[in-house]
Amino acid sequence: MTVTYEEALQKYEPVFGLETHVELGTRTKMFCGCTTVFGAEPNTQTCPVCLGLPGSLPVANRRAIEFTIRIGLALNCSIAPRCRFARKNYFYPDMPKNFQISQYDEPLCVDGFLDVLVGGETVRVGIERVHLEEDTGKSLHIGGATGRIQGAEYSLVDYNRAGIPLVEIVTKPVPGTGYLAPSVARAYVTELRDVLRSLGVSDVRMEEGSLRCDVNTSLSVRGSGVLGTRTETKNVNSLRSVERAVHSEIERQAEVLDSGGRVIQETRHFHEDSGATTSGRSKEEAQDYRYFPEPDLVPLAPPASWVAEIRSSLPELPSARRARLIQAWSLSELDFEALRNAGALDVVEDTVLAGASPADARKWWLGELARRANDAGVEVSALPITPADVARLTELVASGTLNDRLAREVIDGVLDDEGTPDEVVAKRGLAVVSDDSALLSAIDSAIAGNPDVVERIRGGKVQASGVLVGAVMKATRGKADATRVRELIMERLA
Amino acid sequence: MDTELTQTTATGLAAAIRSGEVSAVEVTQAHLDQITATDGRVRAFLHVAADAALAQAAEVDRKRGAGEPLGPLAGVPVAVKDLFTTVDMPTTCGSRILDGWHPPYESTITRRLREAGAILIGKTNMDEFAMGSSTENSAFGPSHNPWDLSRIPGGSSGGSAAAVAAYQAPLALGTDTGGSIRQPAAVCGIVGTKPTYGGSSRYGVVAFASSLDTPGPFGRTVLDTALLHEAMSGHDPMDSTSIAAPVPPVVAAARQADVAGMRVGVVTDLSGEGYQPGVMSRFTEAVELLESLGAKVTEVSCPHFKYALPAYYLIAPSECSSNLARFDGMRYGLRAGSGSAEEVMAATREAGFGAEVKRRIMLGTYALSSGYYDAYYGKAQQVRTLIIQDFEAAFGQVDVLISPATPTTAFPLGERADDPIAMYLADLCTIPSDLAGNAAISVPCGLAPENGLPVGLQVMAPPLADDRLYRVAAAAEAAFVARWGHPLLAEAKGLSA
């Protein structure tokens, strides 16, 4: 029996929550001086501390603590005046010490929220806690079918990642979003990513693993008021996957419940290819992490004055920016979402700052340039054209130097590294021909070459002049101002 | 063999080398000869770095010849407990599981000693991972007490204490977690100090229990011990628990050696049942001696000290169960078994750890488990707070506290080896200072009449008041030596038999 998403939603209310791990963009690791640059040869960015060698000791990275406080403040959390690190004990080969320095019952930031926009509606997602910990090494399991340690022939471990500062952001359970639950989950991660990016605390690249999500999902029978058993889906590492994971868990759990089964509290693995989840280890036989306060580190007590200083240095956050731009550019929330989803907010704003009108800036970035970016398979902001170039382009169009067709050719030139728009116009000789005498010979040729058309125009079919205009445009290779050409033709034939 | 050189104090050796009266190479060679002559019986060392030591000594002599500045310990041999990481010597922690490990980095303290000109002569035996009071838990066999080779030298830093008592080195490094410096110092008739927690760096000291482990010095005299204490101490940015404060002026205090007007509190709770009569009689004599030197002696009660031992045996194993998790055969040291990573980890730990280490890992794992944490680890931490408060109240009334350093003198090898609880009682007097993180010293105060073995007087001071220890211990030492006519160690006959 297969339960459709719609059927599931009629009967059950989904509740979801997200645990997001973010690798902080500090220069050095959480507890030692090793560099954090991504992509180096395995095990070249290590030292006695991040390898957990006997006798080594951790020293907390002040910058990582500052970044965590920034995140906490941006998510409207309270910052604990005193908190502690704790050891999370479990054995795994990519954990150098076989414990992870994390935070347990005393996180650095607690009890905040993040407002997200879904389909023009604002949903408030509660933030339970934000805490700081160290990342583990990275295992590569060779020879198994699943890529997991079970069944592998052997495993390789890269400790370059071990000790990179990691922030875990845990939401409160989010009820009441119904049908929209998958979209809200996705919108939350999107908004969170934008917040983190605006704070400058992480490069938030999901594909490189610097932002990773675990998604908790449960279903409760509508009207029962009883929370269902939740599952925790791991490896959800793209925005689309967050949405799909919630969606597929809702369907799967509904099916289990409808067939009289019981949802098991467990870890599930998400599969990018199928969009489905499969069972991992059961939480009911879960490990006991034997948390206790980390005795190698003193308690963390950020002075109130430092927290105030960090608060005053926070940049404009995405929600404030949204409100400001909607107002300043006269946008609807859907217009705004379109801009954000296209990844074009920064470039459009910079283009407006460079002198373009908001409407023109949006038109070029969401239209022609978005198409080019899509063809090239890159973000629109990654195109080799600057907001200043685009602003200049709109100016050239507004002044009549270029028409839209020529402007597209100028874009070709700029993207081909031929220089600024002005340089491309000069090099390619693309300016609109505004000198009437230069146009008149082309007009005369067109009139001479199309006597039948001339006859029809003179007979009153003015719209037939389009054929002559087209011929002139062709002869001038598009550089003529079509309106002026039409005027001149009508004068000639009058 | 030059016994005159091996019997000279560290202070005397440093002065003689500085003045050119004797070379550092001669001093080092004399101690290497003493090790060769005696260590077959004492078994203090796990590794003797003869060539490296002589090379370091030659460098000191070269510097002196060239008129370059010399450090405070220039040319003085120091024996190092085998849990300080050293790049030129193995570090085993007395365990099979670290067999063959050569640390790629140097501990802060041994680095500082090298910079001070000290000659690191070798690595000394210890109870495995510093867990024990006799060195019988060493995977490489026990060390022997130079007073009586059939008896324990104490532990866990027993190799270091035995080396100093056997004149194999004038100074040695140890670590004190529950008494592992003071108890071996007491039973070997030498001086040993547990500095204030955080006063000496733990970076490069393989951890047993992080919140308790405190590196400290051994010497045959109070002044020698102060000399090493000062050279090894001070803030270390690599250790977050290291205190950013000046090192207390311990050498000056040892030279001052004056207790006139000091308020000395006798801890009444550290006496009674389980205390050997000869230990108590020598302790009482020491109290009278201090009074005769002008100290104002009163009795002080610390009512929660009786809970210190059980609290310690929850906190220390809890931390050790986590600290020792890294020894899994994946990256360094022993690897045993085959199959999955999990199977190799289990087989390595089964083969690599001794019985006492396993016992404490099991205890600690249990004490931290979900559902038991509050009753065990949590409760023990509350007791720890009460003990700190006992000390604070006591130090509100007196400048230092005193007690016997150990309830008994050195017991025979094997006597308590199969009785962990009896073994644990050896640290009854020393554990409270570890739990509170304050400073304490053991200084010889005579021989127990019933067996002629040395007894230690323990002096305890508030955190960062380590200098008070040395004032009291040096005053007592001077008065005792004057009374005895010679240093106590002159009566040790274990090696002359």
Interface residues (C-beta under 8 A of the other chain):
Chain A: P48 L51 G52 L53 P54 G55 S56 L57 P58 V59 A60 R87 N89 F91 P93 P96 K97 N98 F99 I149 S155 V157 D288 R290 Y291 F292 P295 D296 L297 V298
Chain B: L83 F84 T85 T91 C93 L98 W101 P103 P104 Y105 S107 R202 Y203 G204 V205 V206 A207 A209 S210 S211 P237 M238 D239 S240 T241 S318 E319 S321 S322 A325 R326 F327 D328 M330 R331 Y332 S340 A341 E342 M345 T365 L368 S369 S370 Y373 Y377
